[in-house]
Amino acid sequence: MALVSMLAKHWRMDVNTAGPGAATPTWVIVRGLSKFEKSTDDNVEDDGDFDDESGYGSDVITERKWKIEAEGRRKRQNTQVFTPDAGQEYIRQAARAVGLGAFIEVRWYRRDGSNEAYQGLCQVNEFTMGGEKTDLEPFSFTLLGSGEDVEIDNPLAA
């Protein structure tokens, strides 16, 4: 059987609205995402020395930082009373906090049968909103990881 490409749209992100470390987490989907990109920023130090006779150098990664960049369209419930998407709203509010109150817990996983799933503690950076008068209102944010992002069991596989 031939290999086929995986679709980026199968990523999903949840935020724990009960707060980091809560005894009983409350995972809420962040809806409206149209872009999801997780990356690392690695600190690399030169490990070369005079003992190398081949002329090749050596590098060592001494630290990794992870981040998630996401964007989408702001969503609300289709009711007369304004009720924003709970996941988006939790991230928007966290983007206004500083210090200990700014930490949130997120998990991200594939929803196409893959077992890939991760979870981590982070802070929200650069939450943007607004747009032109004819736009569907966009939003974007960056999550800056605090410590390791750990592999978890995919919540959809349970």
SULQUI-V530584 format. One record per run of one state. SS is the DSSP state (A for helix, B for strand, O for the rest). FROM is the first residue (numbers start at 1). TO is the last residue. If there is no record, write none. Layout:
# SULQUI-V530584
ss-><SS SS>
from-><FROM FROM>
to-><TO TO>
This chain:
# SULQUI-V530584
ss-><O A B O B O B O B O B O B O A O A B O B O B O B O>
from-><1 8 11 17 27 30 33 47 59 74 76 77 84 85 86 95 99 103 111 117 131 138 146 150 152>
to-><7 10 16 26 29 32 46 58 73 75 76 83 84 85 94 98 102 110 116 130 137 145 149 151 158>
